[in-house]
Amino acid sequence: MEKSIVRIEGLSHRYNTNWAIRDIDMEISQTGIVGLLGSNGAGKSTTMNILCGALNQTEGNVYINGFDMKKEPELAKKEIGFLPQHPPLYMDLTVDEYLYYCAGLRHIPKDTMKSSIREVKERCGIAHFSNRLIRNLSGGYRQRVGIAQAIVHRPRLVVLDEPTNGLDPNQIIEVRALIKEIARERAVIFSSHILSEIQLLCKEIKMIENGRIVFSDTMEAFNNYVEPHSMLIHLSNPPSVSELEQIEGVSKAEFLTERQVRVYFSGDQDISEKIVATSVQRGWRLREISLDKSALDEIFKQLSNQTSK
């Protein structure tokens, strides 16, 4: 049986008396992009730092390509490429100088070092900047150099922490394309607090909140979970809450402002048509109606409540 690229069992970590993460289990057995989604402070960075060997866990085990991170840290770390949220770039080095330095840290043999660096520069689209100082590169190209150092030793796992943060829209598109290319040959963990980034890139999603995994499934399953179940309507002559809740299919209504209402619905009824028809019939003077996707913090709350039951 083929061993998993990543296996995490009962991972927990405590800072002083506070648990940052608790009982995290995770397994990745194939190439592709897995999204690690969580709000700021949810425990993502702690999980990634332990996964990459930068932090020793309080409890639990981490295996990378079958190697125990505690017992065989050097062998485990050889299988990992890591791009932190703030790439560890040396601004006064050229791109070549920096990549040769990183290749040396990774113990790449001298007879293959030159070809490995040439390959990674071409893959990341930075070969034409080989002799340029890193400080003179744009944010997007600095990020490419950061990704290059993470894959120069051909790891089986690449961990990217908020890799599109601070980039302009064109740079974000370019870095996304590069990440997809890299994921054809290896497993990639893509960490973000932005749901749309995860949805665009990932096949699977692991959702962490308050230090615990609250959702672990395919992106398709997650998208089905967050289908709209409420809508926002604006009425110039609004009725009472009880009148709105009498409409067939409406499960709940709440006023957000004097004239704006969030209406919750259930089932597959064409609820918008019923609301429009009732508004016309009763003179509510409907001005606007739109589907309301669950806010990310609301999704976290729902999932956290489910897992705590």
C-alpha positions in Angstrom: 0.0 0.0 0.0 1.4 3.4 -0.9 2.3 5.6 2.1 0.6 8.9 2.6 2.5 12.1 1.7 1.2 13.7 5.0 -0.3 12.0 8.0 -1.1 14.0 11.2 -2.5 12.2 14.2 -4.0 13.9 17.3 -1.9 17.0 16.9 -2.2 19.5 19.8 -0.1 22.4 20.9 -0.2 24.7 23.9 1.3 28.1 24.5 1.6 28.4 28.3 -1.9 27.4 29.4 -3.7 28.1 26.2 -4.3 25.4 23.5 -3.6 26.8 20.1 -4.7 23.6 18.3 -6.4 20.5 19.6 -6.7 17.0 18.3 -6.0 17.7 14.6 -6.1 14.7 12.3 -5.2 15.1 8.6 -4.1 12.8 5.8 -3.0 13.7 2.2 -2.2 10.8 -0.1 -2.1 12.3 -3.5 -0.9 15.2 -5.6 -3.0 18.3 -6.0 -3.9 21.4 -3.8 -5.5 21.1 -0.4 -6.8 24.3 1.1 -6.3 25.1 4.8 -8.9 27.7 5.5 -9.3 29.5 8.8 -9.8 33.0 10.2 -6.8 34.9 11.6 -5.8 33.3 14.9 -7.6 30.0 14.2 -4.5 27.9 14.4 -3.3 27.6 10.8 0.2 29.0 11.3 0.8 26.8 14.4 -0.3 23.8 12.4 2.0 24.6 9.5 5.0 25.4 11.7 4.7 22.0 13.4 4.1 20.3 10.0 7.3 21.8 8.6 9.4 21.1 11.7 9.8 24.7 12.8 7.9 24.1 16.1 7.7 21.0 18.3 4.2 20.0 19.2 2.9 19.3 22.7 1.0 16.2 21.7 0.5 14.1 18.6 2.5 12.8 15.6 3.4 14.1 12.2 4.6 11.9 9.3 5.9 13.2 6.0 6.2 10.6 3.3 6.3 8.0 6.1 9.1 9.7 8.2 8.3 10.7 11.8 9.0 14.4 12.2 10.1 13.9 15.8 12.3 10.8 15.3 13.6 11.4 11.8 13.4 15.2 11.4 16.1 15.5 8.7 14.5 12.8 6.5 11.1 14.3 7.0 12.2 17.9 6.2 13.9 16.8 3.0 10.4 16.0 1.7 9.0 19.5 2.5 9.2 22.9 0.8 7.9 25.8 2.8 6.9 29.4 1.8 6.0 31.3 5.0 3.6 34.3 4.8 6.7 36.6 4.7 9.2 34.9 2.4 12.7 34.6 3.9 14.4 36.5 1.1 17.8 38.2 1.3 17.3 41.5 -0.5 21.0 42.2 -1.1 21.6 38.9 -2.9 20.9 38.3 -6.6 18.3 35.6 -7.5 21.1 33.2 -8.4 23.0 33.8 -5.2 20.0 33.3 -3.1 18.9 30.1 -4.9 22.4 28.6 -4.7 22.4 29.4 -1.0 19.0 27.7 -0.5 20.2 24.7 -2.5 23.2 24.4 -0.3 20.9 24.5 2.8 18.9 21.6 1.3 22.1 19.5 0.7 21.5 19.3 -3.0 24.6 17.6 -4.5 27.1 19.9 -6.1 27.0 18.0 -9.4 23.2 18.5 -9.8 22.9 21.9 -8.1 23.3 23.9 -11.3 20.7 21.9 -13.2 18.3 22.0 -10.3 18.5 25.8 -10.1 18.2 26.2 -13.8 15.1 24.0 -13.9 13.4 25.8 -11.0 14.1 29.3 -12.5 12.5 28.2 -15.7 9.5 26.7 -14.0 8.9 29.8 -11.9 9.6 32.3 -14.8 12.5 34.1 -13.2 15.4 32.9 -15.4 15.7 36.4 -17.0 16.3 37.9 -13.5 19.1 35.6 -12.5 21.6 38.4 -11.9 19.2 41.0 -10.5 19.1 41.9 -6.9 16.0 40.6 -5.1 15.3 44.1 -3.7 14.8 45.3 -7.3 12.1 42.8 -8.1 8.4 43.5 -8.0 6.2 41.8 -5.3 5.0 39.2 -7.7 8.5 38.2 -8.8 9.8 38.1 -5.2 7.0 35.7 -4.5 8.1 33.6 -7.4 11.6 33.5 -6.0 10.1 32.4 -2.7 8.2 29.6 -4.4 11.4 28.6 -6.3 13.4 28.1 -3.0 10.5 25.9 -1.8 10.7 23.5 -4.7 14.4 23.6 -5.6 15.0 20.2 -3.9 12.0 18.5 -5.5 10.0 17.9 -2.3 6.9 15.8 -2.3 5.0 18.3 -0.1 4.9 22.1 -0.6 3.3 24.3 2.1 2.3 27.8 1.1 1.1 30.3 3.7 -1.0 33.1 2.3 1.1 33.2 -0.9 -1.0 35.8 -2.7 -1.2 38.3 0.1 -0.1 41.8 -0.9 0.0 41.2 -4.6 -1.9 43.1 -7.3 -4.7 41.3 -9.3 -2.4 40.5 -12.3 0.3 39.1 -10.0 -2.3 37.0 -8.1 -3.4 35.4 -11.4 0.2 34.6 -12.3 1.0 33.1 -8.9 -2.2 31.0 -9.0 -1.2 29.6 -12.3 2.3 28.8 -11.0 0.8 27.0 -8.0 -1.5 24.9 -10.2 1.5 23.9 -12.3 3.6 22.9 -9.2 0.7 20.8 -7.9 0.7 18.5 -10.9 3.7 16.7 -9.5 3.4 17.1 -5.7 1.0 17.7 -2.9 0.4 21.4 -2.0 -1.1 22.8 1.2 -2.4 26.3 0.5 -3.3 28.3 3.6 -5.5 31.3 3.4 -8.2 33.1 5.4 -9.9 34.1 2.1 -12.6 31.7 1.0 -12.6 32.7 -2.7 -8.8 31.9 -3.0 -9.4 28.4 -1.6 -12.4 27.9 -3.9 -10.5 28.9 -7.0 -7.5 26.7 -6.4 -8.2 23.7 -4.2 -9.6 20.2 -4.8 -10.0 19.5 -1.0 -10.5 21.8 1.9 -9.6 21.5 5.6 -11.3 24.1 7.7 -9.8 25.1 11.1 -11.4 27.2 13.7 -10.6 27.7 17.4 -7.8 25.3 17.0 -9.9 22.4 15.7 -10.7 20.9 12.3 -14.4 21.7 11.7 -14.7 20.6 8.1 -12.7 18.1 5.9 -14.0 17.1 2.5 -13.9 18.0 -1.2 -14.3 21.5 -2.5 -17.5 20.4 -4.2 -19.0 19.2 -0.8 -18.1 22.5 0.8 -19.6 24.5 -2.0 -22.8 22.5 -1.6 -22.8 23.2 2.1 -22.5 27.0 1.6 -25.3 27.2 -1.0 -27.5 30.3 -0.3 -30.1 29.7 2.3 -31.2 33.4 2.8 -31.8 36.5 0.8 -31.8 40.2 1.3 -34.8 42.2 0.4 -35.4 46.0 0.5 -38.9 47.2 0.9 -40.2 50.8 0.9 -43.4 49.8 2.8 -42.2 46.8 4.9 -44.7 44.5 6.6 -44.2 42.9 10.1 -41.9 39.9 10.6 -44.9 37.6 11.2 -46.4 38.6 7.7 -43.1 37.7 6.0 -42.9 34.4 7.9 -46.4 33.4 6.6 -45.0 33.1 3.0 -44.7 29.5 2.1 -41.1 28.4 2.3 -39.9 31.2 4.5 -38.5 29.8 7.8 -37.4 33.1 9.4 -37.2 36.8 8.8 -35.2 39.5 10.6 -34.9 43.2 10.0 -31.3 44.5 9.5 -32.4 48.1 9.1 -35.8 49.8 9.0 -36.4 48.7 5.4 -33.9 45.9 4.8 -34.8 42.3 5.8 -32.9 39.0 5.7 -35.3 36.2 4.8 -34.3 32.6 5.5 -35.8 29.8 3.4 -35.7 26.1 3.2 -36.3 23.6 0.4 -36.2 24.1 -3.4 -39.2 26.4 -3.7 -38.8 29.3 -6.0 -39.0 31.6 -3.0 -38.0 34.8 -4.7 -41.1 34.6 -7.1 -43.4 34.1 -4.1 -41.9 37.1 -2.2 -42.2 39.3 -5.3 -45.8 38.2 -5.9 -46.8 38.8 -2.3 -45.1 42.2 -2.2 -47.1 43.3 -5.3 -50.3 41.9 -3.9 -49.9 43.6 -0.5 -48.3 46.8 -1.5 -44.9 46.3 0.2 -43.1 48.1 -2.7 -40.2 45.8 -3.1 -37.1 47.7 -4.3 -34.3 45.1 -4.3 -33.9 41.3 -3.8 -30.7 39.3 -3.8 -29.4 35.9 -2.7 -27.3 36.1 0.4 -24.3 33.7 0.6 -23.4 32.7 4.2 -20.7 34.9 5.6 -17.5 33.1 6.3 -17.7 33.7 10.1 -21.2 32.4 10.1 -20.0 29.2 8.3 -17.3 28.8 10.9 -19.9 29.2 13.7 -22.2 26.6 12.2 -19.4 24.1 11.6 -17.9 24.6 15.0 -21.3 24.1 16.6 -21.8 20.8 14.7 -18.4 19.4 15.7 -18.9 20.3 19.4 -22.2 18.4 19.7 
